Every structure is written in structure tokens, then in C-alpha cells.
Amino acid sequence: MSQKYSFEQIYAWLKEYKEQYGNLLVTARYVRPDGIKLGHIVNWIRSGSRKLSVEEKEKLNELGFVWKITEKKGMIPMQVIIREFKRYKEEYNTCSIPLRYVTPNGIKLGYEASYIRYGRRKITPEERKKLDDLGFIWRAEEKIVTMDEVIDMIKKYKEEYGNCLIPSQYVTPEGIKLGGIVSNIKIGTRKVSDEERKKLDELGFDWFVQKRNKRTNFNEVYMYLKEYKEKFGNLRIPKDYITEDNIKLGLIVKNIRYGKRFISSKQRQKLDELGFIWPKKQYNIGEKLS
């Protein structure tokens, strides 16, 4: 598979990876934003399936290529994990990392935090101090938020996405599981006062409880596309790409592109404005994507 790419091209990708992440601990599942499965290519090199000359090996060694990596839990170097925690905090201003959060370079940071928290990954006193300095959360307790805070978060969501159709798995940048809170409000598990209900109604809160297996609606698809573009800078989405909350976005995009999932003219315009990539052959617009 990796033979179709020149060594120079692979070297350039690895150099770019190192400049972005500070190391060459490329995980097997890592896929570049342009859909190139760099993790698979690196595995071929590590296993010897991709033959290299002595000069090419020397170039990789000079770059800091990692010839062996164990992806079992707790085996990624701790300095890398701490650096990723720091990167997460700089972006989201919190160390409350959702369990399923995966970094852009394929590190399951949410699970790494859980392993550390429950002692399944041993750390040194020095490493513990570094985590304390970052504000690492040692007890996995859900932050209790008031209804005023919930309403404010829903308001911010609406300002960004134009609606209150909050996916059940949605987590705010601060790590609050807003989607779960909204679901509890809808089914009555979280009680709201008449005044709070009025405030939600004024925001356009959707009280309808969706079926668990209901397919992703257009607003949710648009949100995922927008998040992808903000993260990777484009909408060249690999067909096997899956979001952090297990939405098969790559498959959805493929179905939209080739007319298997219908959209309205207005929805198509929104996708065009976002920079959606259509195939050369155009398909007719059908009924609205529900």
C-alpha cells in the first residue's frame, strides 16, 4: 500500500507531523486531514513491509522516527501525554477531558486521563506535580451546573449553530455534557420551574424527545462539518471518518455527495458557503434532509 507513495512524500508528511505534534509517535489509526492513512504507512515502515535504503533509514533516524511503539494503554510516553493535556487546556481552558476524546494525532487522551486517575497507569512524583500544576482533575465527578448556567450554555449553542437541536452526546468546550443535561430536561429527570421553562421556550428549546436510533438531522450534520473544518481547515473528509461521538460523518458526506441522502436548495446553499466539496457530476436536489 505504502509503495505508491515516494519516500520523499512520506518524509515530508512525517516532518509536517513532527512540526505539529512535537514527536513522531504516529498511531496506527492516524489519518491526515486529506485522507492519507499515515498511521498505516508508518506501520508498514516499522514492520519492514516497506523497504528502505540505508540512506532513507538514516534520514528517518535524524528526524527522530520511532521504530517501535506499543499502543496498549499506558504505553505512550508520559511526557507526550502531559504535553497533550497542556495543549487541551490551552484550547478549552480546562483539564476536564471527556472519556472518548481523541487528539487529532490519534491519542485517546480521555482514556489516558482515566488510566492515570484510577491508578492503572503509574506515574512518578515529578509527573504528578506537573499534572497538579496543569489543574488535572483527580476525581471524575460531574460538575454540577445550575439551570441559569444551563440556559446560558443553550443560548451560546443557539448563537453558534442557529438552533437548540443539541445532540445527546454534545459536550461543551469546558467539558460539560450539555447534551445529556438537555436529554434529562426533556424526559423530566431534571426538573425545571415554570420560570425556567418559559426562558427555554423563549430560546426556542426543542422539547421533543427523539428516538435513540433516529438518524442525524441536517443541523447536526452541519455542526459536525463545521467542527471538522475548524479542526482540519478543509472538508476533505475520508469516507471512513467517524466523529468522537461515533457519528459516521464520512459515510453521511458520501451519501449527500452522491444523492443518496437528499437535501433542500437552502441546505445545499449552506453547505456551499461552508466549502462543501461536491463530485464533478451533479445530482438533483430532492426532499429536505430531516
Buried (B, 14 or more C-beta within 10 A) or exposed (E): EBEEBEBEEBBEBBEEBBEEBBBBBBBBBBBBBEEBBBBBBBBBBBEEEBEBEEEBEEBBEEEEBEEEBEBEEBEBEBEBBBBBBBBBBEEBEBBBBBEBBBBBBBBBBBBBBBBBBEEEBEBEEEBEEBBEEBEBBEEEEEEEBEBEBBBEBBBEBBEEBEBBBBBBBBBBEEBBBBBBBBBBBBEEEBEBEEEBBEBBEEBEBBEEEBEEEEEBBBBBBBBBBBEBBEEBEEBBBBEEBEBBBEBBBBBBBBBBBEBEBBBBEEBBEBBEEEEBEEEEEEBEBEEEBE
